[in-house]
């Protein structure tokens, strides 16, 4: 089959399921068919030739919209490619669309998008998770094999868990952030969704590595990730944090995680008890550091150089204030206010400086833990996908969805979520494997061995594959 | 927290209704984050930024060579009110 035919099939599927799921904010038919025809005509070998991919709408693709799910960028088009997208294109991948997301990646349910919530392909009454819910739903519904998302506190792993697919947050500095619209710069990462870990390894191998356009990208050798998925995990030491498998965990999730530990033993892995004494402070630290950085990063949206501007403002300052009130949604405003407060005169030491110290303790916990294990296993999220609307009035309850994921962002270590099973009501449950710094290959190897031996039995109700 | 004052610092003109909604929500979140005060961190060095040790040691200096940049059209073409290759804003005074 030609690449044009294959891309046409993907575009048709995207259009077919989008009415139900709202996973794509744009479906890029003309540019992707043009690119597909070029690839058909080219005789060069490329690692991802003709591979259809969805890109979260806060990652720049030249000539395509980059709304960040926000009214304030509703009419904005990117005029350059992010480094990750540039590398994907050079490897032969075809960007078929931009995916829906929580506004500025702030949310755990995709309900804060200015362009409507995304629905979970397993149960359209439920959220897909967030903030990269559109990318997760696009992969889970079988439209694309992989998609890029972004992670600040769990925004790839949690929706991967809710949608029954694999999702990776890399080590901080592994994938260039050039062209990713900044939310919280010390926590942000581009992440990858795949139907399985192999798809993730294929994409990671192409986009990982030092980029002069991002000073925080590190000069660390990029292994051949796909070759690392040997299926052999005999003797791998899996760190288990007993405190995190208990209270506050949905009973079905708890059962599934305990079963996953047994399953890994069957594959030859060895469970080792470890502790992460400061993990319980992760959410508190996260909501200080992430909001502080966001309040600064989002200061650029002021109605002057691009994006939305409020009409009928009397003067410059009033124009800024009205533009930001009308352009941002409730969750973004709440977080800018919180971030402004924790950085404001008289409060900085009590909140921001304190959080930076506890962040150091959280990172140190991981350094200690990895002296005795190769990966740490937890649930990805304490629950399965919740109902649309259920947590909208309680921001703190929404934030607690990320309790198991935020500390990897705070420490900078990589982590992957893979399906561990289904709940009694047929919803996917995710298993998280956290790796040591730069240890993506080790956790992908375990994840791949697990999903091959114990695949998810069941299929989403909305599925185009 | 004086929500109206903080909103003013953040350049967001929130309405009375918004202030009434966000006030208690933010107070609840602030109460939650104050649990950090139960930890003694006097001897702890703060973690500044997100870099790993390898990230810290990555050389980010490069030769200062000119490259092509965005065109004027790309740079100002999406402004809400562009005038003659400039950004126009409402009067300042």
Interface residues (C-beta under 8 A of the other chain):
Chain A: X75 X76 X77 X79 X80 X171 X172 X173 X185 X186 X187 X210 X212 X215 X216 X217 X218 X219 X220 X278 X281 X283 X284 X285 X287 X288 X295 X299 X302 X303 X304 X305 X306 X307 X308 X309 X313 X314 X315 X316 X317 X318 X319 X320 X321 X322 X324 X325 X328 X330 X333 X334 X336 X337 X338 X340 X341 X342 X344 X350 X351 X353 X354 X355 X356 X357 X358 X359 X360 X361 X363 X395 X396 X399 X412 X437 X438
Chain B: X1 X3 X6 X7 X9 X10 X11 X12 X13 X14 X15 X18 X21 X22 X25 X26 X28 X29 X30 X32 X33 X35 X36 X37 X39 X41 X44 X45 X46 X47 X48 X49 X50 X51 X52 X53 X54 X55 X58 X59 X60 X62 X70 X74 X76 X78 X79 X80 X81 X87 X89 X90 X91 X92 X93
